[in-house]
Amino acid sequence: MAERGGGGVLDALRRLLATPTFADHEKQRVARILANLLRLFLGAVTLIGLSQLVIAGPSAGMLSLVGAWLFAATLYGLLKLGNVQTTAVLLLLLLLVLINVPAIGFGGIYSPSLGGNLLIILMALLTVPTWIVAIFGALIVVALVGVYMIDVGGYAAKLAIPQTPLTPELALQTHLIHNAAAIYFLYLALRSLQEALGRARDEEARAAELADEASLAREAAEAASLAKSRFLANMSHELRTPLNAVIGYSEMLLEEGERRTIGECNEELQRIRTSGANLLRMIDDILEISRIEAGRIHLENEIIDLEALIETVVEAVRPTLERNRDTLKIEVDEALTISGDRRRIHHVVFNLLDNAAKFTEGGDISIRVRSAARGALTGAEIEVRDTGIGIPAEAIPHLFERFHQVDDSATRRHGGAGLGLTISKALVDMMAGTLAVRSSPGAGSTFTVFLPRDAPEIAQLPTSLLISGTWPTA
């Protein structure tokens, strides 16, 4: 029981003397210094009090011990409550009194304890603002002048200050304490300097990282701005082309309408119809990407016969296939169905097949639809392969970015707003599917879409519409 009681007292004392923790780094640093100084102060005062107890008698020794301990306990309480600056100032005042007042009865102006005033300046530099350091410098000057005046005027005997003989032993003890404290303060100063240098290096490294991130963000923003500018320029061209055709042929028909029959106007009417359809398709793409970015896409859920869907897509793309003299091969597993949004899946397959037809001239295009699995999901895999111009490797990671077009000249030649693949990737992502591409210049491209058999809840659109360009595995 005695051992347990002694352990409890030691634990309580250890908790009492523990350094409090603060979130602010500078406040924590000063609190750590003050806590260590209070421990050293208690040890030094206890040693000096015991010495005075032996040399000068019990009255002087006990007065020093009890007074120092009570004051130290008060300071610990303030420090625990978070009053770090107040604790520092009071500790400096305590040291000012304990160094200069006993010097009157311990050698006067010749007292070795007066050298401790330098320690007050060192401690102030580490714990309080500069203007408080200046105030304590002035107080030390006043205290030294006061000790001198008392000593020279012979007032020491009239004051109620215990007289301590100036023995070599006591002077040596005072010098040792001062030197030990000075070494400790220098250690704290060097440690604080090292910590400051470490923080400066960390801040410099962090600043470099932020600069790199800012540079990358700026480059990305500039690239996005450039891509958007190119997109708007191409869109202006693409929109004007069908509009000019619609307006031009309409004016021509109005002028020649009285001289020509409806049958003789079939070619012009067909061109008006084609131009209008192209214009409508581009407007639909712009509206679709706007809805995707705004998160206003609602996916329908119905049973889809993929063979029938592919037939409607092929019929829509057939004019482009015939114009470019492309050969189309179709392979679809019989009775293959999935559950999903028919219109959006049609849009995705149309974009892929239309791209293949536009960028392939006199080549082969194949579309293959079959059952497949991706991990625990089963569904359908739709593969569109062509022998067209292909895609450079460096362009594949940017293929599905908004407003990105692999080749502006090719886009001008073949037409298109440059949003088809972006929309396709976004729609496939929302249907919990995957869209991958592999390609090489001159050898053609292969786009593969996997769609789960059962339509999931609408997926959260990813923050980036980029792909890695790698070929996914089942």
QUIFEN-V352468 format. One record per run of one state. SS is the DSSP state (@ for helix, = for strand, . for the rest). FROM is the first residue (numbers start at 1). LEN is the number of residues. If there is no record, write none. Layout:
# QUIFEN-V352468
ss: (SS/SS)
from: (FROM/FROM)
len: (LEN/LEN)
This chain:
# QUIFEN-V352468
ss: (./@/./@/./@/./@/./@/./@/./@/./@/./@/./@/./=/@/./=/./=/./@/./=/./=/./@/./@/./@/./=/./=/.)
from: (1/2/18/25/56/58/81/84/106/108/111/112/128/130/154/156/159/168/257/263/295/302/306/324/327/333/337/341/342/359/364/375/377/387/393/397/408/415/420/431/434/441/444/453)
len: (1/16/7/31/2/23/3/22/2/3/1/16/2/24/2/3/9/89/6/32/7/4/18/3/6/4/4/1/17/5/11/2/10/6/4/11/7/5/11/3/7/3/9/22)
